Amino acid sequence: MSERLLVKEARRRAEVFKNLPKHLKTILDTVRRIDENAEAYLFGSVAEERHVLSSDIDILVVTERPPGKVLATLWERGIKEPFEVHVVSREKLKIYARRAKLLRIDEYIRKAGEDSAENNRHNAKRES
C-alpha cells in the first residue's frame, strides 16, 4: 500500500473517531427503520475507552431481523470499516453482556451531546 493511501486511510479513520456520535446516530436510525424495537450497543476498546485510531469500532445490533438485511442496509448507508457490526438475537445478547462492557448507543449519543454543550459553555466563559 502506498504511503499516500496510508495517509488517506489514517485521515478517514481520524474523521470517523472525531465524529463518532454522528456515525452512531446513522447506525441507530438505520437499524430502527428496519426494526423499531432494535437495540444497538458499543463494545470492545471504544466502550472501554482504550481505543486507538487503528481500532475497530465494535457494534452490537440486537434484533430478530435477518443479519444479512441489517448488514446490507448499514453498508448502503456508508457504515463500513472501521465499524465491525455484529447482529444477534435478544437471546444471544446475554452472552455478550456476560463477556463485554456494553454501552447503549442512544445513551452514548446523548452523553456526547451533553459533553459538547458543556465544552461550549466552558469555552464561552473563558472567552468573556
Secondary structure, 3 states (H helix, E strand, C coil): CCHHHHHHHHHHHHHHHHCHHHHHHHHHHHHHHHCCCCEEEEECCCCCCCCCCCCCEEEEEECCCCHHHHHHHHHHCCCCCCEEEEEECHHHHHHHHHHCCCEEHHHHHHHHHHHHHHHHHHHHHHHC
